[in-house]
Amino acid sequence: MTEDLDRRLRDTDRRLRDLDQRIDDLDSDHQSLKSKFGYTEDLDYELRDIRSDISRCDDKIDKVEEELGDRIGDTEQAIKRLTQHVRLLDGQLKVSGGVPAADLDTYSKEQHALARTMLKGWYARSLLLGDHDRHTHQVRVRHHRETAERHRTALVAVVDAIGAFTASRYGTTGHSEAAGRLRTAIADEARLRQDIARQAPHAEESATALADDASTRADKQPAMSAGDRAEKRLTMALRSRLADAVSSRALLPAWFVTVLGAAPPARATDQWLETATRVLLYRLTYDITDQVVALGPEPSDADRHRRSWYEQLRKDLRRWWTAPAPTPRRGDHAPRRHPLPALRPLLPLDGPAVRRLARWPRRRLVYPPRHRARPPATDSSTLRGRPLPTCCATPCASVRKHRRFEGCRLCP
């Protein structure tokens, strides 16, 4: 009896010592957690100060960008005015120095006749079918021809199937197979006959269009050939005149300098000369005499060839214009990234700073005011108010655990 009580007392005493030791360990853990919590609070206040500084810097950057954009616009306008003044002074110096003026607007009677011949060739070519329309008509006719060939083959198959059906004895296997082939052949022939009836009107229309196009091409071929030869002669003559004017450093007309400059560029000189020659040919063809506007008035949509040529020349001339670049506006700069990415691995598992960093806006930096109260603590198994996915919820859904899964769409 006494030994049993002593043994129980010893066991109780050992358990008490174990409990005391566990209490000491828990107390140490508690002190450690308190120190970590204080560290987190200090980081929270430091992050708030850093955010305020970044917010002030962001406002200053926006203000500087706006002022810089205004100054860039003013500078571009000043450069444009100076360029115009330099061109004017250059022209006046050349005139006062006796530099001859380049005559790019006077043409001979032969050149005017060649221009009329070129226009007639273009008009004759406009009466023909375009490449796309001609290809479409050819496909329709070919498709109808192929369908008719298949229909003739289907008729032969029907005749053969009728012969096999009548030659077979009723009730036999051959008779049943012949009947099946006959039904299939009749169905194919009926389907092809319907296809031919549906395609016939379009095929006839396409065949008529192709025949008319061939007849027109044969009639207009001399005019088109003469127009091509006239265009080549005029292009060579105008190119030579322009090359002579540039090589002799003659004073170019105002309409020419406005769109192409006073001299050819160092790079892409061939393209510049080709564009200038096309402008001269356009002015000769349509008798443009405007001394300021290179292409003259904008043509109407009734003359499709002239309208198309006008738009193409305007597109080519944009390469040589000295138009100013668009002035940057406020807000056009790229959005800045998260300003504190390096601090995230240094934070504890949970805390106000971690939750605020997790809710950081992605597109626009909006910083909370200094007097804003800290949000209440939330469950660490959520991020931005949403539960973590299953890939991040095992076994302990903490922020540090969540960052380890790169495949999750919520993971940064």
RODO-2510 file (C-alpha; in nm, 4 decimals, decimal comma):
residues 412
     n   res          X          Y          Z
     1     m     0,0000     0,0000     0,0000
     2     t     0,2746     0,2479     0,0946
     3     e     0,4896     0,1487    -0,2040
     4     d     0,1973     0,2067    -0,4369
     5     l     0,1414     0,5574    -0,2979
     6     d     0,5123     0,6394    -0,3301
     7     r     0,5127     0,5281    -0,6887
     8     r     0,2105     0,7437    -0,7698
     9     l     0,3703     1,0431    -0,5969
    10     r     0,6867     1,0001    -0,8018
    11     d     0,4833     0,9793    -1,1213
    12     t     0,2863     1,2895    -1,0299
    13     d     0,6057     1,4756    -0,9423
    14     r     0,7599     1,3796    -1,2789
    15     r     0,4529     1,4967    -1,4651
    16     l     0,4599     1,8269    -1,2802
    17     r     0,8227     1,8777    -1,3761
    18     d     0,7366     1,8012    -1,7384
    19     l     0,4515     2,0517    -1,7274
    20     d     0,6811     2,3151    -1,5763
    21     q     0,9294     2,2566    -1,8535
    22     r     0,6576     2,2839    -2,1195
    23     i     0,5337     2,6034    -1,9570
    24     d     0,8854     2,7469    -1,9708
    25     d     0,9111     2,6515    -2,3381
    26     l     0,5742     2,8092    -2,4107
    27     d     0,6795     3,1223    -2,2264
    28     s     0,9950     3,1418    -2,4392
    29     d     0,7902     3,0963    -2,7566
    30     h     0,5509     3,3636    -2,6350
    31     q     0,8334     3,6096    -2,5783
    32     s     0,9745     3,5306    -2,9210
    33     l     0,6353     3,5889    -3,0837
    34     k     0,5969     3,9187    -2,9005
    35     s     0,9346     4,0326    -3,0280
    36     k     0,8368     3,9299    -3,3812
    37     f     0,5059     4,1121    -3,3508
    38     g     0,6883     4,4266    -3,2441
    39     y     0,9232     4,3879    -3,5409
    40     t     0,6247     4,3584    -3,7728
    41     e     0,4617     4,6703    -3,6254
    42     d     0,7856     4,8632    -3,6753
    43     l     0,8000     4,7481    -4,0365
    44     d     0,4376     4,8502    -4,0826
    45     y     0,5110     5,2077    -3,9745
    46     e     0,8259     5,2171    -4,1860
    47     l     0,6342     5,0927    -4,4901
    48     r     0,3720     5,3602    -4,4319
    49     d     0,6409     5,6299    -4,4304
    50     i     0,7998     5,4849    -4,7454
    51     r     0,4601     5,4811    -4,9185
    52     s     0,4040     5,8441    -4,8307
    53     d     0,7446     5,9355    -4,9741
    54     i     0,6732     5,7389    -5,2909
    55     s     0,3340     5,9087    -5,3231
    56     r     0,4977     6,2519    -5,3037
    57     c     0,7611     6,1451    -5,5577
    58     d     0,4856     6,0151    -5,7858
    59     d     0,3088     6,3511    -5,7786
    60     k     0,6353     6,5300    -5,8528
    61     i     0,7087     6,2965    -6,1441
    62     d     0,3632     6,3582    -6,2934
    63     k     0,4121     6,7324    -6,2637
    64     v     0,7574     6,7165    -6,4226
    65     e     0,6271     6,4974    -6,7051
    66     e     0,3479     6,7433    -6,7791
    67     e     0,5881     7,0364    -6,7830
    68     l     0,8333     6,8411    -6,9984
    69     g     0,5597     6,7555    -7,2490
    70     d     0,4622     7,1218    -7,2787
    71     r     0,8242     7,2243    -7,3294
    72     i     0,8766     6,9538    -7,5924
    73     g     0,5723     7,0768    -7,7824
    74     d     0,6926     7,4379    -7,7693
    75     t     1,0396     7,3288    -7,8827
    76     e     0,9002     7,1367    -8,1781
    77     q     0,6947     7,4356    -8,2876
    78     a     1,0017     7,6592    -8,2590
    79     i     1,2113     7,4129    -8,4626
    80     k     0,9422     7,4024    -8,7273
    81     r     0,9348     7,7824    -8,7538
    82     l     1,3148     7,7986    -8,7655
    83     t     1,3214     7,5380    -9,0430
    84     q     1,0811     7,7469    -9,2479
    85     h     1,2918     8,0594    -9,1910
    86     v     1,6094     7,8766    -9,2903
    87     r     1,4478     7,7576    -9,6120
    88     l     1,3306     8,1108    -9,6871
    89     l     1,6746     8,2558    -9,6218
    90     d     1,8389     7,9835    -9,8295
    91     g     1,6127     8,0641   -10,1231
    92     q     1,6768     8,4364   -10,0901
    93     l     2,0535     8,3807   -10,0770
    94     k     2,0435     8,1675   -10,3888
    95     v     1,8357     8,4286   -10,5733
    96     s     2,0686     8,7084   -10,4670
    97     g     2,3707     8,5005   -10,5665
    98     g     2,2389     8,4477   -10,9169
    99     v     2,1536     8,0779   -10,8768
   100     p     1,9189     7,9828   -11,1622
   101     a     1,5717     7,8572   -11,0768
   102     a     1,4820     7,5030   -11,1750
   103     d     1,1941     7,4950   -11,4227
   104     l     0,9899     7,1884   -11,3316
   105     d     0,6503     7,3157   -11,4520
   106     t     0,7128     7,3833   -11,8217
   107     y     0,6513     7,0960   -12,0624
   108     s     0,6671     7,0613   -12,4379
   109     k     0,3788     6,9780   -12,6710
   110     e     0,5211     6,6332   -12,7232
   111     q     0,5200     6,5656   -12,3511
   112     h     0,1579     6,6803   -12,3213
   113     a     0,0707     6,4487   -12,6120
   114     l     0,2471     6,1608   -12,4379
   115     a     0,0527     6,2380   -12,1199
   116     r    -0,2771     6,2198   -12,3138
   117     t    -0,1695     5,8900   -12,4692
   118     m    -0,0860     5,7567   -12,1232
   119     l    -0,4284     5,8592   -11,9948
   120     k    -0,5965     5,6834   -12,2871
   121     g    -0,4015     5,3691   -12,2086
   122     w    -0,5083     5,3865   -11,8444
   123     y    -0,8695     5,4380   -11,9470
   124     a    -0,8524     5,1403   -12,1835
   125     r    -0,7037     4,9260   -11,9049
   126     s    -0,9806     5,0326   -11,6670
   127     l    -1,2385     4,8764   -11,9041
   128     l    -1,0871     4,5313   -11,8474
   129     l    -1,1645     4,2945   -11,5682
   130     g    -0,9431     4,3100   -11,2641
   131     d    -0,7274     4,0172   -11,1637
   132     h    -0,9595     3,9185   -10,8801
   133     d    -1,2758     3,9404   -11,0902
   134     r    -1,1174     3,7499   -11,3766
   135     h    -1,0002     3,4739   -11,1423
   136     t    -1,3490     3,4517   -10,9870
   137     h    -1,5170     3,4127   -11,3281
   138     q    -1,2632     3,1506   -11,4338
   139     v    -1,3244     2,9488   -11,1169
   140     r    -1,7021     2,9581   -11,1737
   141     v    -1,6714     2,8374   -11,5325
   142     r    -1,4228     2,5655   -11,4403
   143     h    -1,6369     2,4465   -11,1506
   144     h    -1,9451     2,4252   -11,3730
   145     r    -1,7467     2,2340   -11,6360
   146     e    -1,6183     1,9859   -11,3758
   147     t    -1,9701     1,9365   -11,2368
   148     a    -2,1043     1,8665   -11,5879
   149     e    -1,8264     1,6096   -11,6423
   150     r    -1,9144     1,4354   -11,3161
   151     h    -2,2821     1,4383   -11,4178
   152     r    -2,2006     1,2618   -11,7457
   153     t    -2,0027     1,0025   -11,5502
   154     a    -2,3013     0,9576   -11,3152
   155     l    -2,5334     0,9014   -11,6141
   156     v    -2,3041     0,6271   -11,7441
   157     a    -2,3053     0,4712   -11,3961
   158     v    -2,6890     0,4766   -11,3926
   159     v    -2,7062     0,3053   -11,7315
   160     d    -2,4612     0,0363   -11,6171
   161     a    -2,6548    -0,0130   -11,2923
   162     i    -2,9836    -0,0540   -11,4863
   163     g    -2,8233    -0,3149   -11,7103
   164     a    -2,6912    -0,5109   -11,4108
   165     f    -3,0281    -0,4843   -11,2352
   166     t    -3,2283    -0,6159   -11,5332
   167     a    -2,9792    -0,8977   -11,5982
   168     s    -2,9931    -1,0302   -11,2397
   169     r    -3,2562    -1,2770   -11,1169
   170     y    -3,5138    -1,1522   -10,8715
   171     g    -3,4618    -1,2685   -10,5125
   172     t    -3,0901    -1,3423   -10,5453
   173     t    -2,8036    -1,1671   -10,3699
   174     g    -2,6773    -1,0194   -10,6989
   175     h    -3,0209    -0,8708   -10,7615
   176     s    -3,0212    -0,6996   -10,4203
   177     e    -2,6692    -0,5625   -10,4711
   178     a    -2,7598    -0,4348   -10,8193
   179     a    -3,0688    -0,2641   -10,6753
   180     g    -2,8544    -0,0900   -10,4121
   181     r    -2,6040     0,0294   -10,6740
   182     l    -2,8893     0,1545   -10,8907
   183     r    -3,0407     0,3567   -10,6056
   184     t    -2,7000     0,5100   -10,5232
   185     a    -2,6325     0,5970   -10,8887
   186     i    -2,9772     0,7573   -10,9301
   187     a    -2,9262     0,9651   -10,6126
   188     d    -2,5806     1,0848   -10,7288
   189     e    -2,7183     1,1758   -11,0729
   190     a    -3,0075     1,3728   -10,9198
   191     r    -2,7724     1,5625   -10,6864
   192     l    -2,5326     1,6519   -10,9687
   193     r    -2,8228     1,7576   -11,1912
   194     q    -2,9392     1,9972   -10,9184
   195     d    -2,5852     2,1329   -10,8828
   196     i    -2,5661     2,1983   -11,2566
   197     a    -2,9015     2,3783   -11,2527
   198     r    -2,7862     2,5948   -10,9622
   199     q    -2,4473     2,6773   -11,1145
   200     a    -2,5637     2,7313   -11,4730
   201     p    -2,6783     3,0997   -11,4427
   202     h    -2,3572     3,2117   -11,2722
   203     a    -2,1430     3,0077   -11,5116
   204     e    -2,3149     3,1605   -11,8151
   205     e    -2,2717     3,5103   -11,6691
   206     s    -1,9035     3,4444   -11,6008
   207     a    -1,8474     3,2994   -11,9476
   208     t    -2,0081     3,6064   -12,1048
   209     a    -1,7945     3,8387   -11,8902
   210     l    -1,4756     3,6534   -11,9860
   211     a    -1,5670     3,6616   -12,3551
   212     d    -1,6385     4,0360   -12,3396
   213     d    -1,3135     4,0927   -12,1534
   214     a    -1,1166     3,9008   -12,4155
   215     s    -1,2817     4,1004   -12,6942
   216     t    -1,2156     4,4310   -12,5164
   217     r    -0,8565     4,3336   -12,4473
   218     a    -0,8004     4,2583   -12,8143
   219     d    -0,9536     4,5916   -12,9168
   220     k    -0,7747     4,8021   -12,6533
   221     q    -0,4377     4,6312   -12,6666
   222     p    -0,2839     4,8924   -12,9043
   223     a    -0,3982     5,1783   -12,6811
   224     m    -0,2648     5,0071   -12,3681
   225     s     0,0695     4,9330   -12,5305
   226     a     0,0994     5,2942   -12,6509
   227     g     0,0128     5,4171   -12,3006
   228     d     0,2827     5,1987   -12,1427
   229     r     0,5428     5,3269   -12,3881
   230     a     0,4385     5,6884   -12,3267
   231     e     0,4604     5,6420   -11,9487
   232     k     0,8141     5,5015   -11,9755
   233     r     0,9291     5,7890   -12,2000
   234     l     0,7786     6,0539   -11,9715
   235     t     0,9252     5,8930   -11,6597
   236     m     1,2742     5,8841   -11,8081
   237     a     1,2500     6,2453   -11,9323
   238     l     1,1217     6,3838   -11,6009
   239     r     1,3773     6,1861   -11,4028
   240     s     1,6582     6,3267   -11,6166
   241     r     1,5278     6,6840   -11,5785
   242     l     1,5055     6,6469   -11,2008
   243     a     1,8523     6,4902   -11,1779
   244     d     1,9993     6,7786   -11,3801
   245     a     1,8311     7,0371   -11,1552
   246     v     1,9598     6,8696   -10,8384
   247     s     2,3129     6,8164   -10,9707
   248     s     2,3384     7,1809   -11,0829
   249     r     2,2117     7,2940   -10,7382
   250     a     1,9390     7,5001   -10,9006
   251     l     1,6703     7,6724   -10,6928
   252     l     1,3829     7,4246   -10,6692
   253     p     1,0192     7,5466   -10,6697
   254     a     0,8392     7,6172   -10,3446
   255     w     0,5855     7,3368   -10,3931
   256     f     0,8740     7,0904   -10,4369
   257     v     1,0719     7,2052   -10,1314
   258     t     0,7591     7,1936    -9,9150
   259     v     0,7079     6,8199    -9,9541
   260     l     1,0478     6,6844   -10,0625
   261     g     1,3036     6,9271    -9,9250
   262     a     1,5649     7,1379   -10,0963
   263     a     1,8063     6,8472   -10,1584
   264     p     1,7921     6,4672   -10,1717
   265     p     1,8681     6,2828    -9,8486
   266     a     2,1906     6,0937    -9,7918
   267     r     2,0006     5,7666    -9,7460
   268     a     1,7284     5,6206    -9,9674
   269     t     1,8161     5,8623   -10,2477
   270     d     1,6691     5,6343   -10,5155
   271     q     1,3341     5,6218   -10,3369
   272     w     1,3366     5,9994   -10,3000
   273     l     1,4088     6,0464   -10,6712
   274     e     1,1387     5,7951   -10,7666
   275     t     0,8781     5,9718   -10,5511
   276     a     0,9746     6,3132   -10,6903
   277     t     0,9488     6,1824   -11,0473
   278     r     0,6006     6,0438   -10,9785
   279     v     0,4955     6,3839   -10,8399
   280     l     0,6188     6,5570   -11,1562
   281     l     0,4345     6,3030   -11,3712
   282     y     0,1141     6,3606   -11,1721
   283     r     0,1375     6,7387   -11,2175
   284     l     0,2014     6,6959   -11,5919
   285     t    -0,0801     6,4442   -11,6393
   286     y    -0,3502     6,6488   -11,4683
   287     d    -0,2068     6,9942   -11,5543
   288     i    -0,1416     7,1038   -11,1936
   289     t    -0,0078     7,4624   -11,1868
   290     d    -0,0347     7,5374   -10,8128
   291     q     0,2969     7,6874   -10,6938
   292     v     0,2419     7,6018   -10,3245
   293     v     0,0540     7,2710   -10,3068
   294     a     0,2456     6,9977   -10,4865
   295     l    -0,0521     6,7738   -10,5713
   296     g    -0,3064     7,0491   -10,6241
   297     p    -0,6680     7,0160   -10,5100
   298     e    -0,7955     6,6842   -10,3797
   299     p    -0,9681     6,4925   -10,6627
   300     s    -1,3226     6,3650   -10,6413
   301     d    -1,4195     6,0014   -10,6038
   302     a    -1,5615     5,9917   -10,9580
   303     d    -1,2135     5,9550   -11,1092
   304     r    -1,1035     5,6419   -10,9274
   305     h    -0,7621     5,6156   -11,0926
   306     r    -0,6654     5,9744   -11,0115
   307     r    -0,8001     5,9397   -10,6584
   308     s    -0,5998     5,6221   -10,6007
   309     w    -0,2826     5,7813   -10,7436
   310     y    -0,3348     6,0912   -10,5280
   311     e    -0,3678     5,8866   -10,2094
   312     q    -0,0617     5,6773   -10,2959
   313     l     0,1499     5,9878   -10,3567
   314     r     0,0383     6,1415   -10,0285
   315     k     0,1351     5,8209    -9,8512
   316     d     0,4778     5,8197   -10,0180
   317     l     0,5393     6,1871    -9,9425
   318     r     0,4809     6,1386    -9,5680
   319     r     0,8218     5,9742    -9,5527
   320     w     0,9941     6,2977    -9,6519
   321     w     0,7852     6,5425    -9,4521
   322     t     0,9427     6,6861    -9,1367
   323     a     0,6319     6,6535    -8,9242
   324     p     0,6845     6,6897    -8,5460
   325     a     0,6412     6,3899    -8,3208
   326     p     0,3279     6,3777    -8,1046
   327     t     0,3657     6,5497    -7,7700
   328     p     0,3493     6,3046    -7,4780
   329     r     0,0546     6,3604    -7,2503
   330     r     0,0178     6,3014    -6,8833
   331     g    -0,0546     5,9407    -6,8058
   332     d     0,1053     5,8026    -7,1243
   333     h     0,4062     5,6644    -6,9373
   334     a     0,4189     5,2960    -6,8484
   335     p     0,2763     5,1999    -6,5070
   336     r     0,5371     5,1603    -6,2374
   337     r     0,5857     4,8274    -6,0697
   338     h     0,5470     4,7389    -5,7060
   339     p     0,7960     4,9639    -5,5210
   340     l     0,8792     4,7229    -5,2416
   341     p     0,9307     4,3749    -5,3873
   342     a     1,2506     4,3136    -5,1927
   343     l     1,0828     4,3535    -4,8529
   344     r     0,8300     4,0709    -4,8954
   345     p     1,0652     3,7783    -4,8160
   346     l     1,1838     3,9619    -4,5014
   347     l     0,8388     3,9877    -4,3429
   348     p     0,6996     3,7380    -4,0893
   349     l     0,4340     3,4845    -4,1745
   350     d     0,1419     3,7164    -4,1110
   351     g     0,0706     4,0688    -4,0040
   352     p    -0,0766     4,4007    -4,1195
   353     a     0,2193     4,4781    -4,3464
   354     v     0,1898     4,1438    -4,5246
   355     r    -0,1827     4,1858    -4,5763
   356     r    -0,1361     4,5371    -4,7143
   357     l     0,1349     4,4248    -4,9521
   358     a    -0,0919     4,1428    -5,0700
   359     r    -0,3701     4,3928    -5,1441
   360     w    -0,1338     4,6295    -5,3308
   361     p    -0,3050     4,7625    -5,6486
   362     r    -0,1606     4,6420    -5,9762
   363     r    -0,2336     4,9276    -6,2189
   364     r    -0,2212     5,2507    -6,0252
   365     l    -0,0283     5,3254    -5,7064
   366     v    -0,2821     5,4456    -5,4496
   367     y    -0,1307     5,4892    -5,1078
   368     p    -0,3343     5,4892    -4,7837
   369     p    -0,3174     5,8045    -4,5700
   370     r    -0,1057     5,8065    -4,2577
   371     h    -0,4032     5,8417    -4,0223
   372     r    -0,5832     5,5414    -4,1684
   373     a    -0,6459     5,2712    -3,9102
   374     r    -0,4886     4,9317    -3,9615
   375     p    -0,7327     4,6647    -4,0862
   376     p    -0,8263     4,3894    -3,8412
   377     a    -0,6386     4,0639    -3,8538
   378     t    -0,7855     3,8083    -4,0923
   379     d    -0,7401     3,4414    -4,1409
   380     s    -0,4040     3,3612    -4,2991
   381     s    -0,5714     3,1108    -4,5306
   382     t    -0,7132     3,3942    -4,7419
   383     l    -0,5473     3,6415    -4,9750
   384     r    -0,7169     3,9638    -5,0923
   385     g    -1,0400     3,8506    -4,9355
   386     r    -1,0511     3,5247    -5,1344
   387     p    -0,9767     3,1713    -5,0118
   388     l    -0,6550     3,0158    -5,1254
   389     p    -0,6796     2,7451    -5,3935
   390     t    -0,6302     2,3837    -5,3060
   391     c    -0,2729     2,3912    -5,4327
   392     c    -0,1864     2,6457    -5,1625
   393     a    -0,4074     2,5305    -4,8753
   394     t    -0,2074     2,2289    -4,7606
   395     p    -0,1016     2,1653    -4,4944
   396     c    -0,0825     2,5150    -4,3473
   397     a    -0,2204     2,7979    -4,5599
   398     s     0,0125     3,0826    -4,4652
   399     v     0,1423     3,3637    -4,6785
   400     r     0,4907     3,2164    -4,6801
   401     k     0,3484     2,8784    -4,7772
   402     h     0,1373     3,0444    -5,0471
   403     r     0,4385     3,2067    -5,2153
   404     r     0,6008     2,8694    -5,2775
   405     f     0,3492     2,7656    -5,5445
   406     e     0,4350     2,9377    -5,8725
   407     g     0,1607     2,7638    -6,0710
   408     c    -0,1204     2,9322    -5,8829
   409     r    -0,2805     3,2319    -6,0504
   410     l    -0,2857     3,4188    -5,7175
   411     c     0,0821     3,3595    -5,6444
   412     p     0,2991     3,6664    -5,7205
***
